[in-house]
Amino acid sequence: MKKVHIVLLIICCLARFDVVAQIVGIRADYSRVEHNMQVNDSTFIFTFFVPYQNQPQIKSSSTDGLPAHFEWYKFDESTQTVNLVQTDSSELQSIVDVQPGGYMLRRSNAAEADTFRAWVFYDKIVLNNIIVADNNCDFLKLEVEAEQEYRTNPNYFDYFDFCDLNAIQTKFIRNNFTITWEASADISAGGRYTNDAWKSSRDMYFTRIDPAPLADAEYSAEMTDVFGYRSNKITSATVPCLASYADFDVLVRDENGIFTPTTTFRGEALYRIKLNNKSINADKFRWIGMFNQEINIQKNDTLWIYNTENIADEIHYTPGIWPVSLAVENTSTGCRSMARPRDAAGKEYDLTVEHSLLESSSIPNVFSPNGDGMNDVFKFIVGNEPTSMRNINIKIYGRNGNLVYKYAGEAALWEGWNGRYLGNKAECASGIYHYVVSGDGWDGKQYAGKQFTGTVHLFRGQ
């Protein structure tokens, strides 16, 4: 917003110069007015960027069309006085060659007499080089060396000083410079940075990239000051990346059985995951997690550790909240980093595995064991199997209450009922059958009750 305000101010000032025509900078690169509230008067500011093609000049014109008398005075900083440097009589306008410093104009004719004041700057910035002030595991700090030429006071770079010629009193214009930085490579690890604040350092000679860059890069800098002057552009030598960055994806099975990244880190038991290492600039790895390694709820939780870049195994989790982390190191720089599962916004989570669950939606309400290869078996609906259940007990009864089928065992091994009496005898007739399902989950919780009873229609057709 500040840049916009400055531009608008320049436009307003230039418009005022065209209308009032008191003092105008010929080919000036920047113009503005500094108003003196004490005497209700103004000082005109003109800036010429150098190197320039022509001698900088300022001019004044008669405002009523009548010839006027012009007296130009220049401020002598050593004596703190204004001295006459040029006189033009009976002219409609007067032009004076200028050097950096203060000028006063007395303009008069038969009708009126006025006094105006102006200050001229020559503006040129030279950037010398980029200094790597600090490059470590956590951040990178870069600094620039700058020279300001053609300054009234070369000892201070942060402002341009001039005099209020009404009272011979020093004033200043704050520089408000901006250094714009660029990197020759993507140092953010594909979006690791949430903003580009380091790329524009207002009123500072340095930039700090925090967290540290994750790629070798050259850095360039260019300065723009309050007058809009743009310096030369300078580029550093290649600055090596020192930092390491730990990152990994948690992958879960999708509906097609393919492991794909997730950002929810929550699911039913038995929760099956894989871990995909995405770390940057690291050569030493240590995965740490906690789970029951043998999937046996009667045993204590077991700490697992892998000291490899990637884990080939599929990891299974029973219900609970399970921490997983990856610690990495760049052994040549000593920089370390650690990560836990992160969502799209970068927030860290533990893996949350919900208690085992058996839902009636896993069980169909009709099947047709007629040998046509379609829906011939009463079994869990494909894609909605109760994977969270470890063991199940299924009993199916006819209308008269007689048992026609039973199964007890691992849920994953149940092949379903083929519509025959006790599974391998005579075919059961078409009709309505009642089932009761019970079992236990990976958390040892028993599941039985009316919510897992229902009916299934055996339909053989023609």
GUNU-806576 format. One record per residue (C-alpha): residue in one letter; x, y, z; residue number from 1. Coordinates in Angstrom, 3 decimals. Layout:
<pts>
a, X, Y, Z, NUM;
...
</pts>
This chain:
<pts>
m, 0.000, 0.000, 0.000, 1;
k, 2.830, 2.406, 0.758, 2;
k, 4.112, 2.180, -2.806, 3;
v, 0.684, 3.044, -4.143, 4;
h, 0.478, 6.054, -1.867, 5;
i, 3.865, 7.318, -3.047, 6;
v, 2.865, 6.997, -6.690, 7;
l, -0.346, 8.904, -6.075, 8;
l, 1.582, 11.622, -4.277, 9;
i, 3.937, 12.005, -7.206, 10;
i, 1.063, 12.276, -9.638, 11;
c, -0.649, 14.906, -7.504, 12;
c, 2.538, 16.907, -7.139, 13;
l, 3.298, 16.801, -10.835, 14;
a, -0.222, 17.895, -11.607, 15;
r, 0.160, 20.790, -9.201, 16;
f, 3.445, 21.827, -10.848, 17;
d, 1.790, 21.926, -14.258, 18;
v, -1.051, 24.100, -12.984, 19;
v, 0.763, 26.482, -10.632, 20;
a, 4.087, 26.502, -12.554, 21;
q, 6.036, 28.084, -9.680, 22;
i, 9.176, 25.953, -10.074, 23;
v, 9.391, 22.967, -12.419, 24;
g, 12.165, 20.388, -12.703, 25;
i, 13.025, 19.937, -16.376, 26;
r, 13.221, 16.184, -17.035, 27;
a, 13.260, 15.519, -13.296, 28;
d, 12.742, 11.836, -12.459, 29;
y, 10.923, 12.606, -9.218, 30;
s, 9.079, 15.657, -7.857, 31;
r, 7.199, 16.382, -4.688, 32;
v, 6.332, 19.168, -2.218, 33;
e, 7.411, 19.410, 1.424, 34;
h, 5.041, 21.772, 3.205, 35;
n, 6.285, 23.911, 6.099, 36;
m, 3.442, 24.262, 8.573, 37;
q, 5.221, 26.955, 10.617, 38;
v, 5.292, 29.535, 7.834, 39;
n, 2.577, 27.982, 5.647, 40;
d, 4.963, 27.655, 2.728, 41;
s, 6.401, 24.832, 0.646, 42;
t, 9.733, 23.518, -0.573, 43;
f, 9.807, 21.820, -3.964, 44;
i, 11.813, 18.592, -4.205, 45;
f, 13.350, 17.534, -7.542, 46;
t, 15.428, 14.400, -8.043, 47;
f, 17.499, 13.567, -11.115, 48;
f, 18.686, 10.019, -11.610, 49;
v, 22.278, 9.737, -12.739, 50;
p, 23.983, 9.088, -15.017, 51;
y, 21.802, 11.565, -16.923, 52;
q, 21.988, 12.698, -20.540, 53;
n, 21.526, 16.461, -20.071, 54;
q, 22.422, 19.060, -17.498, 55;
p, 19.698, 19.055, -14.818, 56;
q, 17.677, 22.255, -14.786, 57;
i, 14.766, 23.850, -13.000, 58;
k, 12.647, 26.696, -14.308, 59;
s, 10.016, 29.208, -13.338, 60;
s, 7.551, 31.071, -15.541, 61;
s, 5.527, 34.237, -15.226, 62;
t, 1.957, 33.419, -14.322, 63;
d, 0.179, 36.477, -15.689, 64;
g, 1.794, 36.657, -19.125, 65;
l, 3.837, 39.747, -18.218, 66;
p, 7.649, 39.803, -18.203, 67;
a, 9.146, 39.227, -14.764, 68;
h, 12.392, 39.635, -12.891, 69;
f, 13.993, 36.351, -11.674, 70;
e, 16.703, 36.055, -9.038, 71;
w, 18.092, 32.605, -8.269, 72;
y, 19.981, 31.925, -5.019, 73;
k, 21.847, 28.791, -3.986, 74;
f, 22.283, 27.580, -0.430, 75;
d, 25.892, 27.366, 0.818, 76;
e, 25.988, 24.600, 3.393, 77;
s, 29.362, 25.644, 4.801, 78;
t, 28.228, 29.189, 5.608, 79;
q, 24.516, 28.435, 6.037, 80;
t, 23.677, 31.324, 3.667, 81;
v, 21.945, 31.718, 0.299, 82;
n, 23.959, 33.439, -2.453, 83;
l, 22.835, 34.896, -5.767, 84;
v, 23.841, 32.705, -8.732, 85;
q, 21.714, 33.938, -11.667, 86;
t, 19.519, 36.904, -12.651, 87;
d, 17.096, 37.162, -15.583, 88;
s, 15.172, 40.400, -16.207, 89;
s, 12.121, 41.141, -18.331, 90;
e, 11.614, 37.483, -19.222, 91;
l, 8.538, 35.268, -19.376, 92;
q, 10.519, 32.360, -17.911, 93;
s, 13.882, 31.640, -16.369, 94;
i, 15.909, 28.415, -16.432, 95;
v, 18.860, 27.692, -14.193, 96;
d, 21.375, 24.827, -14.336, 97;
v, 21.432, 23.033, -11.011, 98;
q, 23.675, 20.895, -8.863, 99;
p, 22.621, 19.066, -5.710, 100;
g, 21.512, 21.484, -3.021, 101;
g, 18.981, 24.153, -2.063, 102;
y, 17.711, 26.954, -4.298, 103;
m, 15.615, 30.043, -3.630, 104;
l, 13.822, 32.057, -6.298, 105;
r, 12.584, 35.627, -6.006, 106;
r, 10.222, 36.408, -8.851, 107;
s, 8.624, 39.807, -9.308, 108;
n, 6.903, 42.093, -11.792, 109;
a, 4.914, 45.301, -11.578, 110;
a, 1.943, 43.500, -10.067, 111;
e, 3.427, 41.078, -7.517, 112;
a, 6.518, 39.591, -5.886, 113;
d, 6.963, 36.041, -4.629, 114;
t, 9.655, 33.849, -3.098, 115;
f, 9.893, 30.100, -3.778, 116;
r, 12.253, 27.411, -2.555, 117;
a, 13.460, 24.141, -4.054, 118;
w, 15.848, 21.344, -3.234, 119;
v, 17.678, 19.316, -5.858, 120;
f, 18.990, 15.766, -5.405, 121;
y, 21.123, 13.645, -7.698, 122;
d, 20.260, 10.027, -6.966, 123;
k, 22.355, 6.962, -7.684, 124;
i, 22.665, 3.730, -5.695, 125;
v, 25.423, 1.207, -6.253, 126;
l, 25.227, -2.251, -4.706, 127;
n, 28.685, -3.748, -4.221, 128;
n, 28.196, -7.374, -3.238, 129;
i, 26.146, -9.843, -1.243, 130;
i, 27.533, -11.119, 2.026, 131;
v, 26.503, -14.460, 3.511, 132;
a, 26.215, -13.271, 7.093, 133;
d, 25.066, -16.616, 8.486, 134;
n, 24.229, -19.960, 6.927, 135;
n, 23.229, -22.671, 9.377, 136;
c, 20.756, -25.488, 9.967, 137;
d, 17.934, -23.143, 10.942, 138;
f, 18.177, -20.076, 8.704, 139;
l, 20.163, -18.195, 6.085, 140;
k, 20.997, -14.508, 6.520, 141;
l, 22.165, -12.440, 3.551, 142;
e, 23.378, -8.848, 3.610, 143;
v, 24.179, -6.252, 0.935, 144;
e, 26.729, -3.498, 0.783, 145;
a, 25.447, -0.310, -0.795, 146;
e, 26.964, 3.021, -1.734, 147;
q, 24.870, 6.153, -2.143, 148;
e, 26.406, 8.678, -4.513, 149;
y, 25.572, 12.361, -4.978, 150;
r, 24.274, 12.767, -1.469, 151;
t, 24.172, 15.993, 0.460, 152;
n, 25.195, 14.041, 3.549, 153;
p, 26.975, 10.835, 2.482, 154;
n, 27.278, 9.579, 6.060, 155;
y, 23.633, 8.542, 6.323, 156;
f, 21.982, 6.238, 3.907, 157;
d, 18.586, 6.026, 5.560, 158;
y, 17.524, 9.578, 4.697, 159;
f, 18.136, 12.495, 2.325, 160;
d, 18.721, 15.673, 4.304, 161;
f, 18.012, 19.240, 3.170, 162;
c, 17.310, 22.626, 4.709, 163;
d, 14.146, 24.518, 5.363, 164;
l, 15.312, 27.722, 3.677, 165;
n, 12.682, 29.721, 5.517, 166;
a, 14.585, 29.183, 8.747, 167;
i, 17.857, 27.599, 7.581, 168;
q, 16.905, 24.492, 9.562, 169;
t, 17.880, 20.936, 8.640, 170;
k, 15.100, 18.577, 7.593, 171;
f, 15.139, 15.146, 5.977, 172;
i, 13.248, 12.819, 3.660, 173;
r, 13.295, 9.248, 4.937, 174;
n, 14.591, 6.910, 2.290, 175;
n, 12.199, 3.977, 2.844, 176;
f, 14.233, 1.853, 0.476, 177;
t, 13.323, -1.706, -0.440, 178;
i, 15.706, -4.497, -1.390, 179;
t, 14.111, -7.155, -3.576, 180;
w, 15.679, -10.611, -3.427, 181;
e, 15.470, -13.575, -5.775, 182;
a, 16.790, -17.147, -5.664, 183;
s, 17.980, -19.086, -8.695, 184;
a, 16.330, -22.315, -7.502, 185;
d, 13.242, -23.462, -5.636, 186;
i, 14.517, -23.339, -2.067, 187;
s, 11.127, -23.902, -0.441, 188;
a, 10.773, -27.663, -1.017, 189;
g, 7.645, -27.267, -3.102, 190;
g, 5.631, -24.963, -0.878, 191;
r, 7.339, -25.354, 2.496, 192;
y, 7.300, -21.574, 2.843, 193;
t, 3.921, -20.010, 3.522, 194;
n, 4.963, -16.571, 2.264, 195;
d, 7.707, -14.749, 0.393, 196;
a, 8.419, -12.121, 3.043, 197;
w, 12.154, -12.737, 2.769, 198;
k, 12.080, -11.596, -0.874, 199;
s, 11.370, -7.967, 0.016, 200;
s, 13.323, -6.382, 2.869, 201;
r, 11.990, -2.880, 3.478, 202;
d, 14.314, -0.478, 5.303, 203;
m, 16.822, -3.262, 5.977, 204;
y, 20.140, -4.186, 4.415, 205;
f, 19.615, -7.902, 4.972, 206;
t, 17.137, -10.700, 4.529, 207;
r, 16.665, -13.760, 6.711, 208;
i, 15.263, -16.932, 5.179, 209;
d, 13.749, -18.900, 8.018, 210;
p, 13.426, -21.897, 7.951, 211;
a, 16.676, -22.451, 6.083, 212;
p, 16.694, -23.058, 2.304, 213;
l, 16.536, -26.613, 1.036, 214;
a, 18.498, -26.254, -2.194, 215;
d, 21.776, -24.769, -3.363, 216;
a, 21.086, -21.406, -4.972, 217;
e, 22.491, -18.102, -6.108, 218;
y, 20.813, -15.034, -4.628, 219;
s, 20.357, -11.686, -6.349, 220;
a, 19.384, -8.312, -4.916, 221;
e, 18.181, -4.977, -6.293, 222;
m, 17.433, -1.828, -4.317, 223;
t, 14.737, 0.778, -4.919, 224;
d, 14.732, 4.000, -2.890, 225;
v, 12.100, 6.574, -1.950, 226;
f, 12.578, 8.418, -5.243, 227;
g, 12.007, 5.252, -7.280, 228;
y, 15.636, 4.834, -8.327, 229;
r, 16.516, 1.214, -9.094, 230;
s, 20.073, 0.157, -8.401, 231;
n, 22.221, -2.292, -10.264, 232;
k, 21.353, -5.940, -9.738, 233;
i, 23.982, -8.075, -8.009, 234;
t, 24.216, -11.847, -7.614, 235;
s, 25.991, -13.932, -5.027, 236;
a, 28.074, -17.015, -5.558, 237;
t, 26.242, -20.305, -5.031, 238;
v, 25.202, -20.634, -1.391, 239;
p, 25.112, -24.315, -0.398, 240;
c, 22.138, -25.848, 1.330, 241;
l, 23.042, -27.066, 4.810, 242;
a, 19.659, -27.867, 6.327, 243;
s, 17.901, -31.204, 6.218, 244;
y, 14.137, -31.581, 6.117, 245;
a, 12.167, -34.582, 7.351, 246;
d, 8.905, -35.358, 5.601, 247;
f, 6.850, -38.437, 4.749, 248;
d, 3.435, -39.529, 3.517, 249;
v, 1.105, -41.944, 5.267, 250;
l, -0.480, -44.226, 2.666, 251;
v, -3.692, -46.219, 3.145, 252;
r, -5.571, -48.598, 0.864, 253;
d, -8.120, -46.959, -1.399, 254;
e, -11.255, -48.627, -2.764, 255;
n, -9.162, -50.360, -5.426, 256;
g, -6.697, -51.731, -2.901, 257;
i, -3.978, -49.290, -3.947, 258;
f, -2.008, -47.459, -1.270, 259;
t, -2.447, -43.699, -1.666, 260;
p, -1.475, -40.741, 0.568, 261;
t, -3.944, -39.578, 3.213, 262;
t, -4.140, -36.440, 5.355, 263;
t, -6.742, -37.709, 7.857, 264;
f, -4.618, -40.332, 9.681, 265;
r, -7.726, -41.995, 11.085, 266;
g, -9.392, -45.304, 10.334, 267;
e, -10.898, -48.500, 11.648, 268;
a, -8.937, -51.429, 12.906, 269;
l, -7.225, -53.228, 11.387, 270;
y, -5.543, -50.031, 10.115, 271;
r, -3.068, -50.900, 7.373, 272;
i, -0.571, -48.269, 6.257, 273;
k, 2.646, -47.753, 4.387, 274;
l, 5.107, -44.891, 4.904, 275;
n, 6.703, -43.037, 2.015, 276;
n, 9.849, -41.022, 2.768, 277;
k, 9.942, -37.532, 1.183, 278;
s, 12.834, -36.065, 3.174, 279;
i, 15.243, -33.599, 1.584, 280;
n, 19.019, -33.293, 1.923, 281;
a, 19.388, -36.165, 4.380, 282;
d, 21.417, -39.373, 4.364, 283;
k, 20.661, -40.823, 7.793, 284;
f, 17.170, -41.963, 8.776, 285;
r, 15.426, -43.280, 11.881, 286;
w, 11.752, -44.254, 11.861, 287;
i, 10.153, -44.668, 15.277, 288;
g, 6.668, -45.916, 16.053, 289;
m, 4.686, -47.885, 18.562, 290;
f, 2.278, -50.712, 17.935, 291;
n, 1.586, -54.329, 18.748, 292;
q, 3.945, -55.871, 16.239, 293;
e, 2.304, -59.306, 16.222, 294;
i, -1.258, -57.946, 16.170, 295;
n, -1.969, -59.683, 19.445, 296;
i, -4.082, -57.686, 21.855, 297;
q, -2.934, -59.859, 24.738, 298;
k, 0.645, -58.589, 24.423, 299;
n, 2.065, -55.240, 25.386, 300;
d, 2.600, -52.518, 22.807, 301;
t, 5.924, -52.785, 21.074, 302;
l, 8.280, -50.016, 19.998, 303;
w, 9.429, -50.435, 16.414, 304;
i, 12.427, -48.792, 14.806, 305;
y, 13.727, -48.797, 11.235, 306;
n, 17.094, -47.249, 10.375, 307;
t, 16.514, -47.265, 6.640, 308;
e, 15.514, -44.615, 4.135, 309;
n, 12.284, -46.441, 3.313, 310;
i, 10.165, -49.099, 5.014, 311;
a, 9.197, -51.914, 2.693, 312;
d, 6.757, -53.519, 5.130, 313;
e, 3.065, -52.824, 5.439, 314;
i, 2.335, -51.780, 9.027, 315;
h, -0.871, -52.865, 10.787, 316;
y, -2.467, -51.063, 13.720, 317;
t, -5.046, -52.129, 16.277, 318;
p, -7.306, -49.518, 17.987, 319;
g, -5.568, -46.722, 19.842, 320;
i, -3.606, -43.528, 19.273, 321;
w, -0.190, -44.257, 17.815, 322;
p, 2.736, -41.863, 17.421, 323;
v, 4.927, -42.177, 14.340, 324;
s, 7.977, -40.046, 13.618, 325;
l, 10.912, -39.804, 11.260, 326;
a, 14.226, -38.273, 12.330, 327;
v, 16.755, -37.461, 9.614, 328;
e, 20.253, -36.040, 9.501, 329;
n, 22.705, -34.718, 6.958, 330;
t, 25.886, -36.281, 8.248, 331;
s, 28.159, -33.865, 6.366, 332;
t, 26.581, -30.729, 7.867, 333;
g, 25.231, -32.158, 11.124, 334;
c, 21.794, -30.645, 10.431, 335;
r, 18.858, -32.644, 11.746, 336;
s, 15.112, -32.586, 11.345, 337;
m, 12.150, -34.589, 12.626, 338;
a, 8.631, -35.006, 11.286, 339;
r, 5.345, -36.530, 12.335, 340;
p, 2.330, -37.082, 10.076, 341;
r, 1.249, -33.675, 8.725, 342;
d, -1.998, -32.678, 7.059, 343;
a, -2.275, -30.333, 4.081, 344;
a, -2.004, -27.304, 6.379, 345;
g, 1.143, -28.645, 8.037, 346;
k, -0.498, -29.582, 11.345, 347;
e, 0.958, -32.655, 13.016, 348;
y, -1.102, -35.653, 14.130, 349;
d, -0.790, -39.095, 15.665, 350;
l, -2.441, -42.054, 13.956, 351;
t, -5.894, -42.651, 15.430, 352;
v, -7.328, -46.126, 14.999, 353;
e, -10.987, -46.498, 15.910, 354;
h, -12.465, -49.442, 17.769, 355;
s, -13.471, -52.451, 15.734, 356;
l, -16.809, -52.048, 14.022, 357;
l, -19.364, -54.394, 12.482, 358;
e, -22.177, -52.752, 10.537, 359;
s, -25.288, -54.244, 9.013, 360;
s, -24.435, -52.461, 5.751, 361;
s, -21.701, -55.062, 5.302, 362;
i, -24.326, -57.810, 4.971, 363;
p, -26.536, -58.265, 1.842, 364;
n, -30.282, -58.896, 2.079, 365;
v, -30.625, -61.156, -0.974, 366;
f, -28.611, -63.726, -2.916, 367;
s, -29.377, -66.181, -5.714, 368;
p, -27.349, -69.417, -5.639, 369;
n, -28.406, -70.585, -9.111, 370;
g, -24.942, -71.154, -10.559, 371;
d, -24.972, -68.208, -12.950, 372;
g, -21.840, -66.747, -11.359, 373;
m, -23.678, -63.671, -10.117, 374;
n, -24.473, -63.195, -6.439, 375;
d, -24.334, -66.961, -5.870, 376;
v, -23.031, -66.716, -2.307, 377;
f, -24.302, -64.952, 0.801, 378;
k, -21.195, -63.111, 2.065, 379;
f, -19.968, -59.680, 3.024, 380;
i, -20.491, -57.018, 0.377, 381;
v, -17.289, -56.472, -1.615, 382;
g, -15.689, -53.184, -0.649, 383;
n, -17.614, -52.993, 2.621, 384;
e, -16.171, -55.963, 4.446, 385;
p, -15.828, -55.598, 8.229, 386;
t, -12.047, -55.504, 8.104, 387;
s, -12.013, -54.222, 11.669, 388;
m, -13.415, -57.549, 12.914, 389;
r, -10.935, -60.229, 13.773, 390;
n, -13.250, -63.228, 14.343, 391;
i, -16.924, -63.753, 13.541, 392;
n, -19.616, -66.274, 14.419, 393;
i, -22.462, -66.547, 11.900, 394;
k, -25.596, -68.689, 12.264, 395;
i, -28.448, -68.831, 9.727, 396;
y, -31.920, -70.256, 10.507, 397;
g, -34.903, -71.291, 8.412, 398;
r, -38.504, -70.172, 9.036, 399;
n, -39.127, -73.003, 11.461, 400;
g, -36.066, -72.018, 13.469, 401;
n, -33.881, -74.912, 12.376, 402;
l, -30.150, -74.146, 11.899, 403;
v, -29.180, -74.392, 8.211, 404;
y, -25.665, -72.862, 8.283, 405;
k, -22.934, -71.805, 10.713, 406;
y, -19.400, -70.423, 10.595, 407;
a, -16.903, -69.519, 13.309, 408;
g, -13.440, -68.241, 12.516, 409;
e, -11.472, -65.367, 11.113, 410;
a, -13.606, -62.782, 9.390, 411;
a, -11.162, -62.431, 6.525, 412;
l, -11.369, -66.178, 5.751, 413;
w, -15.187, -66.504, 5.596, 414;
e, -16.144, -67.566, 2.075, 415;
g, -19.913, -67.222, 2.593, 416;
w, -22.975, -69.459, 2.505, 417;
n, -23.693, -71.230, -0.801, 418;
g, -27.368, -71.842, -0.027, 419;
r, -26.962, -75.499, 0.944, 420;
y, -28.031, -77.152, 4.175, 421;
l, -25.096, -76.915, 6.605, 422;
g, -22.978, -75.721, 3.689, 423;
n, -22.411, -78.975, 1.764, 424;
k, -25.686, -80.921, 1.697, 425;
a, -29.030, -80.473, -0.018, 426;
e, -30.019, -77.153, -1.513, 427;
c, -32.191, -75.004, 0.709, 428;
a, -35.448, -73.777, -0.757, 429;
s, -36.061, -70.217, -1.839, 430;
g, -37.414, -68.075, 0.927, 431;
i, -36.583, -65.844, 3.887, 432;
y, -33.798, -66.857, 6.273, 433;
h, -32.702, -65.266, 9.517, 434;
y, -29.069, -64.700, 10.488, 435;
v, -27.264, -63.801, 13.703, 436;
v, -23.749, -62.385, 13.564, 437;
s, -21.453, -61.970, 16.546, 438;
g, -17.711, -61.794, 16.969, 439;
d, -14.788, -59.902, 18.405, 440;
g, -12.705, -57.080, 17.024, 441;
w, -8.997, -56.460, 17.016, 442;
d, -9.466, -54.574, 20.274, 443;
g, -10.995, -57.660, 21.919, 444;
k, -14.445, -56.098, 22.112, 445;
q, -17.321, -58.554, 21.713, 446;
y, -20.052, -57.787, 19.179, 447;
a, -23.433, -59.447, 19.513, 448;
g, -27.034, -58.322, 19.662, 449;
k, -30.085, -57.408, 17.641, 450;
q, -28.241, -54.840, 15.535, 451;
f, -26.403, -57.764, 13.952, 452;
t, -29.450, -59.879, 13.264, 453;
g, -31.433, -59.686, 10.087, 454;
t, -33.022, -61.510, 7.209, 455;
v, -31.750, -62.556, 3.837, 456;
h, -33.883, -63.641, 0.863, 457;
l, -32.597, -66.769, -0.865, 458;
f, -33.874, -66.573, -4.424, 459;
r, -33.129, -69.324, -6.919, 460;
g, -35.361, -68.242, -9.800, 461;
q, -36.061, -70.430, -12.839, 462;
</pts>
